[in-house]
Amino acid sequence: MTYVEPVSCCTDAGPVVFILLMVFLFYVSLIVLAVKALIFCKIFSKAGYSWALGFLILVPIANIIMAFYLAFADWPVQRELRQLKQQSQKPQV
């Protein structure tokens, strides 16, 4: 009696699984970047800056610079609030 090897449809599924995993991770990372950009666009908009500055968060060095700028700069919203408080404190003639 001779031994016959069973026929297999997938002899080596390793590369296929790896490629599918890489495609999945690519799409997940795109979604994460889109959500991150959306969040920072909203933050810049609420701070009184142009919402488009939020896209700078996707640029590698600019994201660090923009984070420091947001943390330490005088926001336009704060400047306007200060001006309104000063106007309301002036005596009315």
Order of alpha helices (4+ residues) and beta strands (2+ residues): alpha-alpha-alpha
